[in-house]
Amino acid sequence: MSDLLSIGRSGVMAYQGALATVGENVTNADTAGYGKRSVVLKEAGSVAGSYTLNRTSSAFGGVQASQVSRVWDQYQAANVWSSTSDSSGASTRLQFLKAAEGTLDDSDNGLGTKLSAIFTSATQLAASPSDTSLRQTMLSAIGDAATTINQTDAALATVAGTAKTQATTLVDQTNSTLAALAKLNVALHTASPGTASRAQLEDQRDNLVGTLSNALALNVTLDADGAVSVKLGDYAGPTLLSSGDSNPAYLAMTTASDGRIALTVTRDSQTSAATPTGGALAGLIDASATIAGRRQQLSGIAAKLTTQINSWQAQGKTTAGTAGLPLLTGTTAATIALATTDPTAIAAGSTSATDNGNLLALSSLRGTGGVENDWSGMVTSHALAVSTAQTESDAAAARQSSAQSALDETTGISLDSEAAELLRYQQAYTASTKVIQAARQMLQDILALF
């Protein structure tokens, strides 16, 4: 009779735990990073015999919940982390390349139009070299081009500054995440397998690794206790965290004068360069290099414009009959500026103060070697880079979505399946209570005989 009561009690206790696990799954069905829990039930045996230390027979002793397992697939999770790094890097690079594209204005108010206006105004002035208003128009066109170059460079610098700020934030977040993961490794080494607390620690571990993979491409390995070791990039990359070490590496960022971003890793007092192959930081490093290149190209255009205009000016004659003095100063995109506001300073003539020969010669600066062509080539090149980045980002996002879906099919929670499990465990729980009721009734009937 006592065995029957024990069997019923074991069922109540085991299925009560199973019902709680189903409830936890349903509650966390939409919780990011939550891994489905599954209760492992097994038969509980009992033994019997005439001596305490010598059991000669065994019998069914009910059921017990031996452990709470976390449904998880290491290879699918690694695929998600890898594809997340690729997608994050591609989307971040695209974001900043698009922002840079927005500064390279090629509309009617853009630099290309401003540069063309210099030559257009010179052609108009050539028809009437002594017209003061036309001289002022040409001088203003040169000044507008210089100002637009300044503004474009400043806008690119702003985009580069935003990339630097975001990279700084990501580096700080990465260092904090590595520190948290190191502490979690210690907890995983001491957590009992098959317990709900162990499953919660594993959820936290995967969330932290997911945060890291968003910033960097990683190589992640697990030891027997589920603690992680993390390397940058691949198996040969610098170690960021070892499963048996509570002191992670330290990531630092440097920024060159032109805005290019670089990373270093310091571990055990040894500092080495870090070149991430994926993740948002890789996207920011690549974008910062591209933006720095565009600013360098823009400075090249500024220097060429200054040189060509001033050389053209020097070979002509002003209204005073003297050689033309420089109309532009500065040799970079940030420093180019109009050198004079006097319209009579334009050297329109080639042999005298009244002819238009030098103005007619200005058109020779156009074409393949001209600043207009350089600007058009830079805008076109950047547009192609944006298009390529868009394609890569779309492909990486599709891979990431596919990998996440595959993982969700394994570790995700189906409410239909949980409803079926809930019904099964409820019926088993009810059956266990009826076993207890039956045992109680039989015991009362026996006692009633006396």
C-alpha positions, 0 to 999 in steps of 0.5 A: 500500500505504501508503495502505491502511495509512493508511486502516486506521489512520484507521479504528482511531483514529476508531472508537476515539474514537467507542467512548470517547464511547459509553462516556462516555455510558453511564457518565454516563447517570444523571448530572444535567446531563450532555448526550449526546455525539455524535462527528461522523465525516467522510471524510478525503481524500488528494491526489496529484500529481507536485509537492508544491505542485501536487496534480492528483488526490484520493482517499479517505484514510479517516475522521476524527473531526472533533469531539465535539458535545454534543446540546442544545436551547437553547429546551428548556433555557430552558423547563426553567429557567423552569419550575424557577423557577416550581416552586421558588417555588410549592413554597417558598411552599407549604412555609412557608404550611403551616408557618404554618398549623400554628401557627394551631391551631384545634383544641380546644386552639387559640385559638378554643376559648380565646377561647370559654372566656372567654364560657362561664366568664362565663355559668357565673359569672353563675349564681353571681357569688359563687362563688370557684372560678367566678371563678378559672375565668373569670380562668384562661380570660382568662389562657389566651387571652392565653398562647395568643396569645403562643405563636401569635405566637412560633410564627409568629415561628419560621417567619419566622426559618426563612424568613429563614435559608433566604433568607440561605443562598440569597442566599449560594449565588446570589452564589457561583454567579454568581461561578463562572459568571463564571469559566466564561464566561472558560473558554468564550471560550477553549475550542476548539469541538467538543472534549470539554473544551468539552462539559464546560464547557457541562455545568457552565454548564447546571448552574450556570444550573439552580442559579440558576433554582432560586433566581430567575426568570431571563432567560438569553442565550448568546453565540457562544462559549456564555458566558451573560448573566443578567438577573433576571426578564425582559429588562428586569430588572437584569443579574446577569451579562454574558457579557463581564464577569468581575464579576457583580452582588452580591445582598443581603437585608434583613429588616424588623422584622416579618420581611418579606424584601427583596432588592437588587442591586448592580452597578457601584456602583449598588444597586437593589431586586430583585423576583424573579418566581419561584424559591425566593427569590420564594417566601420573600419572598411567604411572609414577607409573608404570615406578617408579615400574620398576625402583624399580624392576631393583634396586632389580635386581642390589642389588641381583646381587651385593649380589650374586656375592660378596657372591659367590666371598667371598667363593672362592680363588683367584690366590694368595690363598686369599679369594675373595674380592667384584667384584661389588659395589652399591645396586641400578640400578643407583650405581651398578659398577665393583669394580676391573679391575684385572682379578686375583681377581676372586676367581675361586677355592673353596679349592685352587688357582688352582681348579675350584670348586667355578666357578662350584658353580656359576651356582647354582645362576641361576634359579627361584631365580636368576637375569636372572629369575627376569629380564625375569619376569619384561620384560614379566610383562611389555609386558602384561601391554602394551598389555592391555593398547593397548586394552584399548586405542583402545576401548576408541578411538572407543567409542570417535569416535562413540560419536563424530560422534553422536554429529556431526550428530546433530550439524555438518553441511551438505553441501547438507542441507545448499545448499537446505536452501540457495536455499530456502532462495534465492527464498524467498528473491527474492519473497520479492523483487518482492512484493516491486516491485509490491507495487511500480508499483501499487503506481506509477499507482495510482499516474498516475491517477491524 
